[in-house]
Amino acid sequence: MALRKLDVKALDYIVDQMITTVDRSKDEIFRIGEQCRNDHDAIVAELKDMKEQVKQVIEESDALEVKTRLARLRLSEVSKHFRDFSEEQVREVYETAHELHTRLLVNRQTEKQLRLRRDDLERQLLVLQETIERAGTLVSQVTIVSNYLVSDIKEIGEVLEDAKMKQDFGLRIIEAQEEERRRLSREIHDGPAQLLANVLIRSDLAERVHKEQGPEQSLIEIRSLKEMIRTALYEVRRIIYDLRPMALDDLGLIPTLQKYLATIEEYNKKTVIRFIHLGKDTRLASKYEVALFRLIQESVQNALKHAEADEIKVTIEIREDNVHVIIKDDGIGFNIEDRKSNSFGIMGMKERVVILEGEINIDSSPGFGTSVVIKIPLLD
């Protein structure tokens, strides 16, 4: 009986190592594909610029060709009637023809080099496109292998949580709910509530201005009042959107993320937010869409508040059996060891991932930005 138990543990260990290795390989292929896509975008931009340079050089060559031809005709005419021109005129005509001919030769050499570079970029582009396609195929194949390992070979030994762990987890959830209520209360108090109080004050002021200074001045106050009401309405809508975007139920995760990130980028002018969607564009169960939206929202907001990043890149891939998300910024980063263990945002993210039986990995160091990698299994 003891021997059989030992064999089970050995099998579990082997399966764990296989699954870990396959997942790491899949992540590495995914990163290679990401790098290739970045290189592809850079080469496309350079190729566009190169084609524009080639076009300009060709136009310059054509113009120089015409000028050189005219200069040669002029030189031929001067040579035939040599005695009719002074030595100064002859030298000037000759030097002009020589200079134009030299510039034409240099221009043609530049054109040749630009064409070679353009052709080289086009070849690189083809290779990168092929690599991206092969990476996508490999990810699909490795995903199939991973599915077999995870679904067909189950771990035999299960570790059950004791009552104390369950109690602690429940208390953390209650604490998270209370903190969210406090945050919402502060936002309403500092935002719409203050604005609406100002609206009342300004409405009284508009009434007094109308009586004392006439309708034209009161009209200015009313316009200012309208702007304040518009701002208050925006704040209310933003708070409602933070609570739960209505588009999430109507359109699904991907369109809602696109709209949300575009809106956040618009209101944070200093930071560029790039969104990349890979894999299927299908609806997920509501619990997955809400959880993934909140996880990405929290990560992006953390980066905007603390990272001082120029760019935040959000990549999401919906696979057959899981969703893979990477949120990466080029900000100041932080030392993970020094991060407070009770950091509220990170704790809330980890709790959401644990509830969905997923994995989250936060990698950062000072001066090198932060990346958050999330994998959520899509369970029936």
PENORHU-V725195 format. One record per residue. N is the residue number from 1. RES is the residue in one letter. PHI is phi in radians with two decimals (none if undefined). D_FIRST is the distance of its C-alpha to the first C-alpha in Angstrom with 2 decimals. Layout:
n=N res=RES phi=PHI d_first=D_FIRST
n=N res=RES phi=PHI d_first=D_FIRST
This chain:
n=1 res=M phi=none d_first=0.00
n=2 res=A phi=-1.13 d_first=3.84
n=3 res=L phi=-1.10 d_first=5.45
n=4 res=R phi=-1.11 d_first=5.17
n=5 res=K phi=-1.13 d_first=6.38
n=6 res=L phi=-1.11 d_first=8.81
n=7 res=D phi=-1.09 d_first=10.03
n=8 res=V phi=-1.10 d_first=10.85
n=9 res=K phi=-1.11 d_first=12.79
n=10 res=A phi=-1.10 d_first=14.50
n=11 res=L phi=-1.14 d_first=15.55
n=12 res=D phi=-1.04 d_first=16.90
n=13 res=Y phi=-1.11 d_first=18.79
n=14 res=I phi=-1.10 d_first=20.29
n=15 res=V phi=-1.11 d_first=21.36
n=16 res=D phi=-1.03 d_first=22.88
n=17 res=Q phi=-1.12 d_first=24.82
n=18 res=M phi=-1.12 d_first=26.07
n=19 res=I phi=-1.10 d_first=27.25
n=20 res=T phi=-1.07 d_first=28.91
n=21 res=T phi=-1.11 d_first=30.63
n=22 res=V phi=-1.12 d_first=31.87
n=23 res=D phi=-1.12 d_first=33.18
n=24 res=R phi=-1.12 d_first=34.94
n=25 res=S phi=-1.09 d_first=36.49
n=26 res=K phi=-1.12 d_first=37.65
n=27 res=D phi=-1.12 d_first=39.17
n=28 res=E phi=-1.14 d_first=40.90
n=29 res=I phi=-1.10 d_first=42.38
n=30 res=F phi=-1.05 d_first=43.49
n=31 res=R phi=-1.17 d_first=45.23
n=32 res=I phi=-1.06 d_first=46.85
n=33 res=G phi=-1.05 d_first=48.16
n=34 res=E phi=-1.10 d_first=49.50
n=35 res=Q phi=-1.09 d_first=51.27
n=36 res=C phi=-1.10 d_first=52.75
n=37 res=R phi=-1.14 d_first=54.04
n=38 res=N phi=-1.11 d_first=55.66
n=39 res=D phi=-1.09 d_first=57.22
n=40 res=H phi=-1.04 d_first=58.33
n=41 res=D phi=-1.10 d_first=60.12
n=42 res=A phi=-1.13 d_first=61.80
n=43 res=I phi=-1.21 d_first=63.01
n=44 res=V phi=-1.04 d_first=64.31
n=45 res=A phi=-1.15 d_first=66.36
n=46 res=E phi=-1.16 d_first=67.62
n=47 res=L phi=-1.12 d_first=68.46
n=48 res=K phi=-1.06 d_first=70.48
n=49 res=D phi=-1.13 d_first=72.39
n=50 res=M phi=-1.12 d_first=72.89
n=51 res=K phi=-1.10 d_first=74.35
n=52 res=E phi=-1.15 d_first=76.72
n=53 res=Q phi=-1.13 d_first=77.83
n=54 res=V phi=-1.04 d_first=78.41
n=55 res=K phi=-1.06 d_first=80.49
n=56 res=Q phi=-1.13 d_first=82.58
n=57 res=V phi=-1.13 d_first=83.14
n=58 res=I phi=-1.09 d_first=84.25
n=59 res=E phi=-1.10 d_first=86.69
n=60 res=E phi=-1.14 d_first=88.02
n=61 res=S phi=-1.09 d_first=88.39
n=62 res=D phi=-1.05 d_first=90.33
n=63 res=A phi=-1.14 d_first=92.62
n=64 res=L phi=-1.15 d_first=93.13
n=65 res=E phi=-1.05 d_first=93.85
n=66 res=V phi=-1.13 d_first=96.67
n=67 res=K phi=-1.10 d_first=98.05
n=68 res=T phi=-1.13 d_first=97.88
n=69 res=R phi=-1.09 d_first=99.72
n=70 res=L phi=-1.14 d_first=102.45
n=71 res=A phi=-1.13 d_first=102.69
n=72 res=R phi=-1.14 d_first=103.17
n=73 res=L phi=-1.06 d_first=105.89
n=74 res=R phi=-1.12 d_first=107.56
n=75 res=L phi=-1.14 d_first=107.33
n=76 res=S phi=-1.14 d_first=108.84
n=77 res=E phi=-1.15 d_first=111.66
n=78 res=V phi=-1.13 d_first=112.40
n=79 res=S phi=-1.12 d_first=112.40
n=80 res=K phi=-1.22 d_first=114.96
n=81 res=H phi=-2.00 d_first=117.23
n=82 res=F phi=-0.94 d_first=116.56
n=83 res=R phi=-1.25 d_first=120.08
n=84 res=D phi=-1.43 d_first=119.84
n=85 res=F phi=-2.11 d_first=117.07
n=86 res=S phi=-1.35 d_first=117.01
n=87 res=E phi=-1.10 d_first=114.81
n=88 res=E phi=-1.10 d_first=112.78
n=89 res=Q phi=-1.16 d_first=112.14
n=90 res=V phi=-1.09 d_first=111.18
n=91 res=R phi=-1.10 d_first=108.69
n=92 res=E phi=-1.09 d_first=107.18
n=93 res=V phi=-1.12 d_first=106.73
n=94 res=Y phi=-1.13 d_first=105.18
n=95 res=E phi=-1.14 d_first=102.76
n=96 res=T phi=-1.09 d_first=101.73
n=97 res=A phi=-1.10 d_first=100.97
n=98 res=H phi=-1.15 d_first=99.06
n=99 res=E phi=-1.10 d_first=97.02
n=100 res=L phi=-1.12 d_first=96.08
n=101 res=H phi=-1.13 d_first=95.14
n=102 res=T phi=-1.12 d_first=92.93
n=103 res=R phi=-1.07 d_first=91.21
n=104 res=L phi=-1.12 d_first=90.63
n=105 res=L phi=-1.12 d_first=89.01
n=106 res=V phi=-1.10 d_first=86.77
n=107 res=N phi=-1.10 d_first=85.85
n=108 res=R phi=-1.14 d_first=84.96
n=109 res=Q phi=-1.15 d_first=82.77
n=110 res=T phi=-1.09 d_first=81.02
n=111 res=E phi=-1.04 d_first=80.58
n=112 res=K phi=-1.08 d_first=79.05
n=113 res=Q phi=-1.13 d_first=76.54
n=114 res=L phi=-1.11 d_first=75.63
n=115 res=R phi=-1.11 d_first=75.16
n=116 res=L phi=-1.08 d_first=72.88
n=117 res=R phi=-1.13 d_first=70.81
n=118 res=R phi=-1.08 d_first=70.73
n=119 res=D phi=-1.10 d_first=69.55
n=120 res=D phi=-1.13 d_first=66.89
n=121 res=L phi=-1.10 d_first=65.63
n=122 res=E phi=-1.13 d_first=65.51
n=123 res=R phi=-1.15 d_first=63.44
n=124 res=Q phi=-1.05 d_first=61.04
n=125 res=L phi=-1.09 d_first=60.83
n=126 res=L phi=-1.09 d_first=59.86
n=127 res=V phi=-1.12 d_first=57.14
n=128 res=L phi=-1.12 d_first=55.76
n=129 res=Q phi=-1.06 d_first=55.85
n=130 res=E phi=-1.13 d_first=53.93
n=131 res=T phi=-1.12 d_first=51.37
n=132 res=I phi=-1.08 d_first=50.96
n=133 res=E phi=-1.12 d_first=50.43
n=134 res=R phi=-1.15 d_first=47.91
n=135 res=A phi=-1.10 d_first=46.04
n=136 res=G phi=-1.08 d_first=45.93
n=137 res=T phi=-1.12 d_first=44.62
n=138 res=L phi=-1.11 d_first=41.94
n=139 res=V phi=-1.06 d_first=40.84
n=140 res=S phi=-1.08 d_first=40.56
n=141 res=Q phi=-1.15 d_first=38.55
n=142 res=V phi=-1.18 d_first=36.17
n=143 res=T phi=-1.08 d_first=35.85
n=144 res=I phi=-1.07 d_first=34.75
n=145 res=V phi=-1.07 d_first=32.03
n=146 res=S phi=-1.08 d_first=30.96
n=147 res=N phi=-1.05 d_first=30.95
n=148 res=Y phi=-1.07 d_first=28.63
n=149 res=L phi=-1.12 d_first=26.17
n=150 res=V phi=-1.32 d_first=26.35
n=151 res=S phi=-1.49 d_first=26.59
n=152 res=D phi=-1.62 d_first=24.44
n=153 res=I phi=-2.10 d_first=21.44
n=154 res=K phi=-1.55 d_first=20.37
n=155 res=E phi=-1.15 d_first=18.44
n=156 res=I phi=-1.49 d_first=15.07
n=157 res=G phi=-1.57 d_first=15.05
n=158 res=E phi=-1.97 d_first=18.26
n=159 res=V phi=-1.76 d_first=20.09
n=160 res=L phi=-1.66 d_first=22.19
n=161 res=E phi=-1.27 d_first=25.56
n=162 res=D phi=-1.51 d_first=26.27
n=163 res=A phi=-1.10 d_first=29.59
n=164 res=K phi=-1.13 d_first=31.43
n=165 res=M phi=-1.10 d_first=30.87
n=166 res=K phi=-1.12 d_first=32.06
n=167 res=Q phi=-1.13 d_first=35.06
n=168 res=D phi=-1.07 d_first=36.05
n=169 res=F phi=-1.13 d_first=35.85
n=170 res=G phi=-1.11 d_first=38.01
n=171 res=L phi=-1.14 d_first=40.53
n=172 res=R phi=-1.14 d_first=40.82
n=173 res=I phi=-1.12 d_first=41.60
n=174 res=I phi=-1.09 d_first=44.26
n=175 res=E phi=-1.09 d_first=45.72
n=176 res=A phi=-1.11 d_first=45.91
n=177 res=Q phi=-1.11 d_first=47.70
n=178 res=E phi=-1.14 d_first=50.18
n=179 res=E phi=-1.13 d_first=50.92
n=180 res=E phi=-1.15 d_first=51.57
n=181 res=R phi=-1.12 d_first=53.97
n=182 res=R phi=-1.12 d_first=55.75
n=183 res=R phi=-1.08 d_first=56.07
n=184 res=L phi=-1.11 d_first=57.49
n=185 res=S phi=-1.08 d_first=59.88
n=186 res=R phi=-1.11 d_first=61.14
n=187 res=E phi=-1.09 d_first=61.66
n=188 res=I phi=-1.17 d_first=63.65
n=189 res=H phi=-1.15 d_first=65.69
n=190 res=D phi=-1.37 d_first=66.48
n=191 res=G phi=-1.81 d_first=67.02
n=192 res=P phi=-1.01 d_first=68.37
n=193 res=A phi=-1.11 d_first=69.41
n=194 res=Q phi=-1.13 d_first=71.57
n=195 res=L phi=-1.10 d_first=73.00
n=196 res=L phi=-1.16 d_first=73.93
n=197 res=A phi=-1.09 d_first=75.58
n=198 res=N phi=-1.14 d_first=77.59
n=199 res=V phi=-1.04 d_first=78.50
n=200 res=L phi=-1.08 d_first=80.09
n=201 res=I phi=-1.11 d_first=82.02
n=202 res=R phi=-1.21 d_first=83.20
n=203 res=S phi=-1.16 d_first=84.24
n=204 res=D phi=-1.10 d_first=86.48
n=205 res=L phi=-1.11 d_first=87.81
n=206 res=A phi=-1.08 d_first=88.56
n=207 res=E phi=-1.13 d_first=90.50
n=208 res=R phi=-1.18 d_first=92.50
n=209 res=V phi=-1.10 d_first=93.18
n=210 res=H phi=-1.07 d_first=94.43
n=211 res=K phi=-1.26 d_first=96.90
n=212 res=E phi=-1.57 d_first=98.04
n=213 res=Q phi=-2.06 d_first=97.88
n=214 res=G phi=1.76 d_first=97.96
n=215 res=P phi=-1.16 d_first=95.73
n=216 res=E phi=-1.14 d_first=95.24
n=217 res=Q phi=-1.18 d_first=93.56
n=218 res=S phi=-1.16 d_first=91.53
n=219 res=L phi=-1.10 d_first=90.35
n=220 res=I phi=-1.08 d_first=88.92
n=221 res=E phi=-1.11 d_first=87.05
n=222 res=I phi=-1.13 d_first=85.75
n=223 res=R phi=-1.11 d_first=84.43
n=224 res=S phi=-1.09 d_first=82.62
n=225 res=L phi=-1.09 d_first=81.29
n=226 res=K phi=-1.04 d_first=79.96
n=227 res=E phi=-1.13 d_first=78.13
n=228 res=M phi=-1.14 d_first=76.48
n=229 res=I phi=-1.11 d_first=75.43
n=230 res=R phi=-1.09 d_first=74.03
n=231 res=T phi=-1.13 d_first=72.00
n=232 res=A phi=-1.09 d_first=70.70
n=233 res=L phi=-1.08 d_first=69.69
n=234 res=Y phi=-1.06 d_first=67.82
n=235 res=E phi=-1.10 d_first=65.95
n=236 res=V phi=-1.08 d_first=65.00
n=237 res=R phi=-1.10 d_first=63.78
n=238 res=R phi=-1.13 d_first=61.80
n=239 res=I phi=-1.13 d_first=60.07
n=240 res=I phi=-1.07 d_first=59.33
n=241 res=Y phi=-1.12 d_first=58.01
n=242 res=D phi=-1.13 d_first=55.72
n=243 res=L phi=-1.13 d_first=54.42
n=244 res=R phi=-2.99 d_first=53.61
n=245 res=P phi=-1.08 d_first=55.53
n=246 res=M phi=-1.12 d_first=56.86
n=247 res=A phi=-1.11 d_first=56.67
n=248 res=L phi=-1.08 d_first=52.87
n=249 res=D phi=-1.33 d_first=52.89
n=250 res=D phi=-1.44 d_first=55.79
n=251 res=L phi=-1.84 d_first=55.20
n=252 res=G phi=1.85 d_first=51.59
n=253 res=L phi=-1.18 d_first=49.96
n=254 res=I phi=-1.13 d_first=51.64
n=255 res=P phi=-1.05 d_first=55.29
n=256 res=T phi=-1.16 d_first=54.83
n=257 res=L phi=-1.09 d_first=53.47
n=258 res=Q phi=-1.01 d_first=56.38
n=259 res=K phi=-1.17 d_first=58.91
n=260 res=Y phi=-1.09 d_first=57.36
n=261 res=L phi=-1.16 d_first=57.12
n=262 res=A phi=-1.13 d_first=60.63
n=263 res=T phi=-1.16 d_first=61.98
n=264 res=I phi=-1.09 d_first=60.30
n=265 res=E phi=-1.10 d_first=61.69
n=266 res=E phi=-1.09 d_first=65.14
n=267 res=Y phi=-1.60 d_first=65.18
n=268 res=N phi=-2.18 d_first=63.79
n=269 res=K phi=-1.05 d_first=66.36
n=270 res=K phi=-1.38 d_first=65.07
n=271 res=T phi=-2.12 d_first=61.62
n=272 res=V phi=-1.55 d_first=60.92
n=273 res=I phi=-2.03 d_first=57.89
n=274 res=R phi=-1.79 d_first=56.57
n=275 res=F phi=-2.10 d_first=54.31
n=276 res=I phi=-2.17 d_first=52.41
n=277 res=H phi=-2.01 d_first=50.55
n=278 res=L phi=-2.10 d_first=48.34
n=279 res=G phi=1.35 d_first=46.41
n=280 res=K phi=-1.31 d_first=46.92
n=281 res=D phi=-1.98 d_first=49.52
n=282 res=T phi=-2.03 d_first=47.87
n=283 res=R phi=-1.28 d_first=47.52
n=284 res=L phi=-1.90 d_first=44.24
n=285 res=A phi=-1.04 d_first=43.02
n=286 res=S phi=-0.96 d_first=45.15
n=287 res=K phi=-1.10 d_first=42.42
n=288 res=Y phi=-1.27 d_first=41.85
n=289 res=E phi=-1.11 d_first=45.60
n=290 res=V phi=-1.13 d_first=46.39
n=291 res=A phi=-1.11 d_first=43.56
n=292 res=L phi=-1.14 d_first=44.39
n=293 res=F phi=-1.07 d_first=48.09
n=294 res=R phi=-1.14 d_first=47.55
n=295 res=L phi=-1.10 d_first=45.36
n=296 res=I phi=-1.18 d_first=48.01
n=297 res=Q phi=-1.03 d_first=50.80
n=298 res=E phi=-1.12 d_first=49.36
n=299 res=S phi=-1.12 d_first=48.81
n=300 res=V phi=-1.15 d_first=52.34
n=301 res=Q phi=-1.12 d_first=53.94
n=302 res=N phi=-1.05 d_first=52.21
n=303 res=A phi=-1.13 d_first=53.57
n=304 res=L phi=-1.16 d_first=57.04
n=305 res=K phi=-1.37 d_first=57.16
n=306 res=H phi=-2.04 d_first=55.74
n=307 res=A phi=-1.48 d_first=55.49
n=308 res=E phi=0.96 d_first=59.21
n=309 res=A phi=-1.50 d_first=58.15
n=310 res=D phi=-1.46 d_first=60.57
n=311 res=E phi=-2.51 d_first=58.05
n=312 res=I phi=-2.12 d_first=54.91
n=313 res=K phi=-2.03 d_first=53.01
n=314 res=V phi=-1.96 d_first=50.68
n=315 res=T phi=-2.10 d_first=48.61
n=316 res=I phi=-2.30 d_first=46.47
n=317 res=E phi=-2.21 d_first=44.60
n=318 res=I phi=-1.67 d_first=43.27
n=319 res=R phi=-1.82 d_first=40.61
n=320 res=E phi=-1.10 d_first=38.78
n=321 res=D phi=-2.10 d_first=35.78
n=322 res=N phi=-2.77 d_first=36.94
n=323 res=V phi=-2.09 d_first=40.07
n=324 res=H phi=-2.01 d_first=40.77
n=325 res=V phi=-2.21 d_first=43.50
n=326 res=I phi=-2.23 d_first=45.19
n=327 res=I phi=-2.00 d_first=47.93
n=328 res=K phi=-2.23 d_first=49.64
n=329 res=D phi=-2.22 d_first=52.81
n=330 res=D phi=-1.83 d_first=55.01
n=331 res=G phi=-1.44 d_first=55.80
n=332 res=I phi=-1.34 d_first=55.72
n=333 res=G phi=1.20 d_first=51.96
n=334 res=F phi=-2.78 d_first=50.36
n=335 res=N phi=-1.51 d_first=47.99
n=336 res=I phi=-1.07 d_first=44.62
n=337 res=E phi=-1.14 d_first=43.78
n=338 res=D phi=-1.52 d_first=47.00
n=339 res=R phi=-1.14 d_first=46.46
n=340 res=K phi=-1.09 d_first=46.18
n=341 res=S phi=-1.13 d_first=42.71
n=342 res=N phi=-1.73 d_first=44.39
n=343 res=S phi=-0.98 d_first=46.38
n=344 res=F phi=-1.13 d_first=46.82
n=345 res=G phi=-1.08 d_first=47.09
n=346 res=I phi=-1.14 d_first=44.01
n=347 res=M phi=-1.07 d_first=41.96
n=348 res=G phi=-1.10 d_first=43.09
n=349 res=M phi=-1.10 d_first=42.24
n=350 res=K phi=-1.10 d_first=38.69
n=351 res=E phi=-1.15 d_first=38.22
n=352 res=R phi=-1.07 d_first=39.46
n=353 res=V phi=-1.16 d_first=37.09
n=354 res=V phi=-1.08 d_first=34.06
n=355 res=I phi=-1.03 d_first=35.07
n=356 res=L phi=-1.59 d_first=35.12
n=357 res=E phi=1.05 d_first=31.74
n=358 res=G phi=-1.82 d_first=33.72
n=359 res=E phi=-2.29 d_first=34.35
n=360 res=I phi=-2.40 d_first=37.50
n=361 res=N phi=-2.30 d_first=38.59
n=362 res=I phi=-1.94 d_first=41.91
n=363 res=D phi=-2.10 d_first=43.40
n=364 res=S phi=-2.78 d_first=46.71
n=365 res=S phi=-2.70 d_first=48.79
n=366 res=P phi=-0.97 d_first=52.43
n=367 res=G phi=1.53 d_first=54.90
n=368 res=F phi=-2.18 d_first=52.47
n=369 res=G phi=1.29 d_first=51.94
n=370 res=T phi=-2.41 d_first=48.82
n=371 res=S phi=-2.24 d_first=46.38
n=372 res=V phi=-2.05 d_first=44.04
n=373 res=V phi=-1.97 d_first=41.38
n=374 res=I phi=-2.18 d_first=39.72
n=375 res=K phi=-2.23 d_first=37.19
n=376 res=I phi=-2.05 d_first=36.60
n=377 res=P phi=-1.29 d_first=34.28
n=378 res=L phi=-1.65 d_first=36.01
n=379 res=L phi=-1.58 d_first=33.51
n=380 res=D phi=-1.22 d_first=34.42
